Amino acid sequence: MWVGFTLLAAGGLWIGNSGLAPDELEVSKTLLLYFVAGSCGVYGIWQLIQTKQQLRTLSAVFAASVLVASAIGIAQAQIQYRLGDPSDRIAGPLGNPNYFATYLALAATTLVMLVRLNLIKRWYAFTACAAAMLACGFTLSRTGIMAVVVGVSLAAIVRSEKKLLSTQVIAVAGITAVLAGTLLTTYVLGYRRSLTYSDRAGQEQVAESLQAAEDLSRLEAFRYSVQLTAEHPLAGIGFGTFQARNYEANGLYVTTHNTVMQILVGTGLVGGMLMLSLIICLVIPLHAHARRYIFPAAAAFGMCSLFGDYMQSIEVFVILAVLYLSVRSLLPGPPANSDQEGQPCAV
């Protein structure tokens, strides 16, 4: 399925590149190569991690990388926000604030699950998790902050022996979403404007106009991606070519900002079905107990995917691989009296 999706994406770039400037075609090819690189990274981790001790080492190194990346973001916040730069939010080592926020939200959620799975020392993981949550807040990404709050909250309360959508889980998720949403639409957005324009008197209206223009461009991109998907439903317009098409048609060089639409507009319904089938085939071998431990990260990533395109995000691929292998390798199988046969523990 992965090979089919990759060949479809590559074939779409090769066949449907009419109207694209050479440099835009290179950008699209680079995005596809990032997807391939992230996938190969996942496969490499899958093949190399064979024992419980190797998984513990991987978890420790993962926590260290999160701690270092978070420290870079916190240091950037201390420098940039004090300078009052009106155009930049902290981006850590990833070059984009929203990508950085998504990475931190998934990392914090995964670290809580690694503690729940007894793969890492509690104090070490919680130190990295706290740093990630703090750095995520400093990104001033509304979606990222919502995702880290919801993801960490769900990771703390989900139990393997209880119903996935229990009353407690639904209540915590609902209350957290409402509180986080209220916080993001009022305090965080206002704080973001005042912080990035703190040394420029009379610039608040400019900040509001820029934010409104950014939100409007994303809405326009979503609508245009739906239109292009309807016009090219089977194989799409070519992986990673949307921003160029959008600029040519509407004068806005904006991506889809939606991972689902990124797949559909780039590779059509065929690519969407291949990717969905691949995800299902990865989840089905997990017994019900293991699937519950995937749910918090899936919820956090699902929220981020609605407002960002992450098919080329290597760091997201790596985090999901760490969590998936941890859950698949260590969680016990179904109860002994179950008719379902347990999966082997070896990865």
N, C-alpha and C positions, 0 to 999 in steps of 0.2 A: 504493500500500500504506500509506503514511504517512497519507494522507487517510482511508482506510478505517479504520485503527486509531483515529485521532483522533475520527472520527464515531461509531465504536462506543463509545469511552470517554465522549464527551459524551452520546450517546443513553442510555447506561446510567445516567448521573447524572440525566438528565431523566425517564426512565421509572421507574427503580428506586429512587427516593429516599424511599419510604415508610418511616416509622419513624426517619428521620434528623432530628435537631434542626436548625433553620435555621443555627446557627453551624457545625455539623458539615458540613452541605452546602456552606457557603462554604469550609471548609477543603479539602474534596475538589475543589471547583472551582479553588481556588488551586493545588493540586498539579497538576491537569491543565494549567493555564495555565503553570506552570513547565516542564512537558514541552514544551508548544508553543513557549515562549520559547527553550528550549535547542535544539529542532529548527530554529527559524528562525535562531538564531545559527549553527548548522552550515551551513545553506543560504547564509546571508550570506557566511560565510568562503569557501565553495565558489565563489560567484559573483565575489567581489572579488579573490581571489588567482589571477592569470592568468599571471604571469611568475616566473621563477626569483628575480629580485631581490625581488619582493614576498614570495615565500616565505621568503627570507632575513630580510627585515624582520619578518615575522610571527614567525619563530623567535626573533629577538632580543628582541622585545617579550614573547613568551611566557616566555622565560628570565628577563626582568626581573620579570615578574609573579610567577613562582615564587619568585624571590629575595626579593621584598618580603613575600609571604605567609609564607614560611619564617622571615624575620626577625621578623615579628610573633609567630609561634608560639614561637620561641626566647625572645623577650623576655617573653612571657606565662609560659613555664616558669620563667624566673629569678625572676619575681615571685610567681606563685601557689604554686609548690612550696615556696618558702622560707617562705611563710605557713602551709603545711600545711593548706590548705583540704580537708576530707574529702569534699566533694561534687563538685568541679569538676576536670576535666582540661583541658588547653589545647585550644582549639577554633579558634585562629587567627581569620581573618575570616569563617569559615563558620558559626559558632555551634554546631557539633556535633563532638566529638572524632573520632568514627568517619568522618564525612564528610571532615573535614580530613585524616585519615590516608590515606583512599582517594585524595583529590586529590593528596597529596604522593607516594604510591606510583606513581600513574600519571604524574605530572609527572617524577619522577626517571627512570623507565624511558624515557619519551619523549625526555628530554634526551639520554640516551645514544644513542638511535637517531638523533637529529638530528646528533650528532657523527659517527656512522657514515656518514650521508648527506652529510657535508661542507656542511651548511647553516648551521653556527654555529661560532664559534671554540671550540677545545677548552677553553681555560682558563676561558672565560666559562660554557660549559655545565656543566663539571665543578664550578665554584664553586656554581652554582645547584643542581646535583644533590646535592652534599655537604650544602648547607644544607637541602634538602628531606629527605634521609635523616635528618639530625640532628633536625629538627623532627618527622618521623614517629616517631622513637624517643621523643621527649618526649610524644607523644600517649598513650603507653602502650596503644595499641590493638594487641591481639594479632594480629588479622587484617591490619591495616595494615602492621605491621612485617614479618610474614611475606611480604606481597605485595611490599613494596619490596625485600626481600632477593632473592626469587625473580625478580622482574621485572628488576631491574638486572643480576643474574647472567646471566639468559638473554639480555638485550640485548647483553651484552658478548661472548658466545660464538657467537651465531647468525650463520651465514654464508649468503649468498644462493646460493652455488654448491654447498653441501653439503646432505645430507639434513636435513629439518627435525627429525625424531626420530632423530638419530644417537646412537651409544653415548655420545659425549661430552655431548651435551645431556641425555640421560636421566640419566647419572651425576651431572652437576652439579646438575640440578634435584632429584634424589632426595636427594643429600647435603645440599644447601642446605635442603630441606624438613625433613629429619630434625633437622639442627642448629638451625634456626630454631624448629621445633616444640618441641624440648627446652628451648631458651632461653625461649620464650614461656610454656610451662606451668610453669616453675620460677622462674627468676630474675626475669623481667619482671613476672609476676603478683605475686610476693612483694614486689618493689621498688615496684610500684604501690600496694600496701596500706600498706607502711611509709612511703612518701613522702607520701601523702595523709592519713595519720593520724599523722604523725611527732610532733606536739606534743600528742597525746592519749593518755596512758598508759591501758592496759587496753582500747583500742578495736580491737585486732586481730581479736577474735572478731566484733565488729560489722562490720568491713570484710569478713571472710569471709562473714558472713551476707548482707550486701548484694550481694556478688558472686554468691553462689549463687542469690539471689532473682532477680537480673537474668538470669542464664543460664537459670534455670527458666522465667521469663516468656517468653523468646525461644523456647524449645523448645515451650512451650504455644501460642504464636502460630503457629509453623510447623505444628503438628498441627491447629490450628483452621482455618488457611488451607487445608490439604489437605482437611479435612472440608467447608468451604464450596465449594471447587472441585468436589468430587464431587457436591454438592447442586445446584450451578448450573454445569454443565460448559460450556455453549455460550457464553454472554455474560457470565458472572460476576455479581458483586454490585454492581458500580459502581466505577469507578476511584477509588482513594484513600479508600474508605469502610471499609476493613477495621478500622482502629483503633476506629472508633465501634461497629461491629458486635461487635468483640471485647470492648469495654467493656460493651456491653449484655448480652452472653451470659455473660461470665466475670469481669467487674469489673476487667479489666486494659486500660488504654489503651496498647496496644503495637502497633506496626506489624508487618508480616510479617517484617522483617529478612532478606528474601531477594528479590532482584529477579525471579527466575523466578516465584516464587509471587505476587509483587506483580502481575505481568502476568496470570497465570492466574486468580487469585482476583478480580481487578478486571474483566477483560475476557474471561475464559474461554478455551476452546480456539481460538475464532475469532480473538481478539486475539493469542494466542500464535503461531498460524500466520502471521498477518499480519506480526508483528514478526520472526519467524524468517525468513520469506521476504524481508523487507526487508534483513536482515543478509546473507543469502545473495546477493541481487542486488548488494549493494555489494562483496562479496568476489570473486565470480566474474569480473568484468572484470580483476582483478589477476592477472598471471601468477604462476607458482609462486615466482619469485625475490622478488617483492614481498610475497607472503603470508607468507613467512618472517619478514619484518621487522615484520609485524603481530603475530606470535605472542607475543613477550614481554609486550606491553601487554595482549593478550587474556588471557594466563594470569594476570597480576596482577589485572586487573579481574574475571575469573571467580572468583578466590578471594574478593575483596571482595564480589562480588554474592551469594555464598552466605550472607553474614552482614549484609547491608544492602540497603535498597531505594533504587535510584538512578535510577529513571525520571524523577524530578523534579530531578535534579542538573545544573544548567546547567554548572557547572565541568567535570564529567566529559564532557559532550557536547563542550565546546570542546576539551579535551585530545585526545579521540579524533579530532575533526575535523582538528586540526593534524597529528597523526601520519598519518592516512589520506591527506591531501592531499600530505604530504611524500613518502610512499612511492609514491603513484600518479604523482606528477609527475616524480620524478627517477630512479627506478630504471630501468635499461635493460630492454628487452624480452627475450624468449627468444633463444637463440643463433640465428645466421643460418641454420643448417642445420635449425632446428626447423620443423615443419609448422604450428605455431601462429602466427597473425598477431599481432604486437605491438600493444599499445594505444597510442593517441596520447599524447604527453607533456603536451599542454596539458590543464589542468584544466577 
